[in-house]
Amino acid sequence: DGGITQSPKYLFRKEGQNVTLSCEQNLNHDAMYWYRQDPGQGLRLIYYSQIVNDFQKGDIAEGYSVSREKKESFPLTVTSAQKNPTAFYLCASSIKTGLPEAFFGQGTRLTVV
Amino acid sequence: QQQVKQSPQSLIVQKGGISIINCAYENTAFDYFPWYQQFPGKGPALLIAIRPDVSEKKEGRFTISFNKSAKQFSLHIMDSQPGDSATYFCAASSTSYDKVIFGPGTSLSVIP
């Protein structure tokens, strides 16, 4: 089955530690995105990538980093510089950027204690 | 100018009633308007979408109405069911942009 796989579903980390969230897609999509969702909030764009080895900052990139070494993979690292990292993180992909038919993963809920 | 406004923030509808969610945008370059449905703990899923060259699109119980001159569009859920209880996001995009702009979301609760 084609789709987007995020792992793990739940993640707990101690304050001050970096943590990497995994996102893999087998849809052959060029574009991939990371969003952050807080309770009762909309989707805020962290980073996006239009093509392998290229990515751009979204609206709230501070404290986060990404890489796009393979078309299928777009991992997100939440660094210790992110002041309030506890949130629900969503990865998405689309055939190319700007197309609204984005497919979302099931999300990773990160809790920093 | 890239903002998409959405109202209401939350909505409670009785089973069988009509749920209406409204969105507005400023940038006339937007040319595609999708709606996403998100259940708790899950990722959003594309529900229905419309282009500005049509004023209405219907898929089952879900209808998008589009008013190009007012730069507004809305989602109507007919015969609302408890299973429709979810958060709904409107969005806007354009081939000129490399991002999809999401509204803040509406939490819908359909009560029996």
Interface residues (C-beta under 8 A of the other chain):
Chain A: I4 Q6 A31 G40 Q41 G42 L43 L45 Y48 Q50 Q56 G58 L90 A92 S94 T97 G98 L99 P100 E101 A102 F103 F104 G105 Q106 G107 R109
Chain B: Q9 Y32 F33 P34 Y36 G41 K42 G43 P44 A45 L46 A49 F89 A91 A92 S93 S94 T95 S96 Y97 D98 K99 V100 F102 G103 P104 G105 S107
